Amino acid sequence: MVFGALAVGISYPLLAFIGFAVGEANDQASLDGLRYEMAIFPGVAQLSVLLLMWNFPLDQKRQAELQT
């Protein structure tokens, strides 16, 4: 729930900053900004998760130990 609020709290002000308006005709710069936001931020989020999990100490052996 917190992550959803965080996503809205970041993306909506950013859309307002780039000049995107819902229900109105937008110029090409606003549409390009929307495309960049939709492409870059999910990739950055996934990359940060990858970096956090890269050396996570839970492997198959440790998981088997925890299950017994």
Buried (B, 14 or more C-beta within 10 A) or exposed (E): EEEEEEEEEEBEEBBEEBEBEEEEEBEEEBEEBBEEBEEEBEEEEEEEEEEEEEEEEEEEEEEEEEEE
